[in-house]
């Protein structure tokens, strides 16, 4: 039946069906016979090889314990039979090349009992002489004599070799003296000249002799430095308090040390050199003047000692009761001298009075001296009371000592105290700015302390600055809501804006402090009208701050340019400025449209260019006409300088030239009619020249005139079809690729078809197994029913028989 099946069906029964039947079995029988799976060997060869292997295995098992066979025994690869011959026996008496070998005769005589040697000798003697053989004793004596003779011969050869060696050495020494010709040392020195050291060798030697760097002490941390500074200030404050209470001199004037009679004064040190220079005057030695000077010096020293004794009497009287080492015996001797009627020390009275007055002066100076330690102020009033009435240097010292005594690393709550100190200093600076006149020097020095605190606590410093700016903006908004217009703030707000730019980076694109400051400055320039000379000064100050803020980022600020052009507009007559466009807060016509116009020629002639004082921002009480004229000219000069700076910064921007375009012609006409100082006219001309030169560098914004590039369009690809279903014109690689694709599809379809057939075959096998199991079950059930029926019939028949009986 299997032969009638197709080839693939038969192949599946041999492979797939076998795997299916053995799917749940784990035991495998492996045939390990020789050549069973090798088809290249014929069956006869397999049988012969198997028979040979079986005989070899059987022989190996039998001959394991077979010791009767003749085998050659070895030791370290050498046969024991060869070793027993004793051919390599060492002779201890010989020192030549044949050392370690023994003759066969000697070996046979000593180790073989002499039998072999005797037989050999007797056979030789019988063959040669045919005489009577020698006895054993004679043979041994002959052998000993022969060995001694051989030994003497070897010793004679050795001595001859030594003599020849010595002779050869002596001959060689004689020849060597002839061969070696030594040159004298002088010639050697001439021949071997030392080369001159080059720059590199000199530098290496210098580096070798240089001093090596010595290890220094490690750098102290910030906490250690703060602790040392606090300790130093505490010690200085303690010394100041002692001086103020007059305790320093009392402590320094201690009782003299008691010197016994047995003291040899071993610790004496010569503190002063008593030697004098020898000098002559008019042919005589000048000795008396030096002696008089020494005597006067000793008298002064003695007077000072007596003063010290007079002042220390009270201390000794007080120390007797409390101090056990008060040397009471010395004090009693001094009192007995006073009671004995000796004259008092008249010379010590006036110095004693002078020392008391000095003491009072010292105490007074200590009271007026600045304390060295300060507690951190808890309120602004405490800080103001500590700084008010002091000079600029003292105020800086107070703030510095407050920071050092309350460093954050010294205690837990010092950080919060110094954060409060930053806000208090800001408020104090605002008070100094509102004074009349403002104390700008102190403000300039206090900014350094603010910077140090800002570096330590940047977050709290930024919050304080933002709080101040927020209050200023709220006040301006409230004023706009109530009055309809705002005014320039006081000098304190301007100082706060200046401090914000000094403490924080202004070149950032966005900053939590500087960005609000930018907005505040722009609001001041656009919403605050110029009503007086003080407003002009404040506006120019704001423009200076703006240009300082954008010095690095070069951010374009149109508010500054519009304000500067407005300042130039109010410096020209109204008749000449018609047709010009102005931006709020400036007006073309009005009360303040000619605020900076100058008409007094005498005041103009006395004007000198200089910096514009900031005191004009606070508003002088009653300026004179000349001062007002000079202030107007200074404002105009500052405006031109700022405008020139803007030209250099924004000269290549089209928007800048769009704003400044209508003003050069107007200002040129104004210069021809107005009589300004020569310096101001030069500044005006240089600014206009700079504007004209920058016009040539920029290009206005224009639309691009080039033809637009059209979008890419996807056109269909046309391929010629010469035969139906076959494309022509492809390359060789394309044809190979298509062939492989076609082959892959064909193989894929064949594999899918074979897998489908395998699945069908397995399904048929499973179905046949199921049918076989069902048939077997039916057969058993039928057989069971038949057996039960027969049993039932037999039981009924038996029952009928019993019933009949």
MOLIN-V85622 format. One record per run of one state. SS is the DSSP state (2 for helix, 1 for strand, 0 for the rest). FROM is the first residue (numbers start at 1). LEN is the number of residues. If there is no record, write none. Layout:
ss=SS from=FROM len=LEN
ss=SS from=FROM len=LEN
//
This chain:
ss=0 from=1 len=6
ss=2 from=7 len=8
ss=0 from=15 len=1
ss=2 from=16 len=6
ss=0 from=22 len=21
ss=2 from=43 len=20
ss=0 from=63 len=11
ss=1 from=74 len=2
ss=0 from=76 len=2
ss=1 from=78 len=2
ss=2 from=80 len=4
ss=0 from=84 len=20
ss=2 from=104 len=7
ss=0 from=111 len=4
ss=2 from=115 len=14
ss=0 from=129 len=7
ss=2 from=136 len=44
ss=0 from=180 len=5
ss=2 from=185 len=7
ss=0 from=192 len=7
ss=2 from=199 len=11
ss=0 from=210 len=12
ss=2 from=222 len=24
ss=0 from=246 len=2
ss=2 from=248 len=5
ss=0 from=253 len=27
ss=1 from=280 len=2
ss=0 from=282 len=2
ss=1 from=284 len=2
ss=0 from=286 len=2
ss=2 from=288 len=35
ss=0 from=323 len=5
ss=2 from=328 len=12
ss=0 from=340 len=7
ss=2 from=347 len=22
ss=0 from=369 len=11
ss=2 from=380 len=8
ss=0 from=388 len=4
ss=2 from=392 len=14
ss=0 from=406 len=8
ss=2 from=414 len=21
ss=0 from=435 len=5
ss=2 from=440 len=17
ss=0 from=457 len=1
ss=2 from=458 len=26
ss=0 from=484 len=2
ss=1 from=486 len=1
ss=0 from=487 len=4
ss=2 from=491 len=13
ss=0 from=504 len=10
ss=2 from=514 len=14
ss=1 from=528 len=1
ss=0 from=529 len=4
ss=2 from=533 len=17
ss=0 from=550 len=8
ss=2 from=558 len=12
ss=0 from=570 len=4
ss=2 from=574 len=3
ss=0 from=577 len=24
ss=2 from=601 len=5
ss=0 from=606 len=9
ss=2 from=615 len=4
ss=0 from=619 len=6
ss=2 from=625 len=26
ss=0 from=651 len=3
ss=2 from=654 len=7
ss=0 from=661 len=2
ss=2 from=663 len=11
ss=0 from=674 len=4
ss=2 from=678 len=18
ss=0 from=696 len=27
ss=1 from=723 len=1
ss=0 from=724 len=2
ss=1 from=726 len=1
ss=0 from=727 len=5
ss=2 from=732 len=73
ss=0 from=805 len=1
//
